[in-house]
């Protein structure tokens, strides 16, 4: 696997009525609050108003494939 240092890879399970975009809003919002509280100087390094990029990639896997990861 080609892992890049500026990327985060997650394998998460969502309820059937949840959307990937809503899950990412929660993850990004929560992690941003924690990181900016822990490291307030990060605000000075931002080029915009967010720690996160505007885009993301999501792929679904089945239970069979997920169990092999």
Helices and strands as residue ranges (DSSP letters): H 20-38, H 42-45, H 63-68
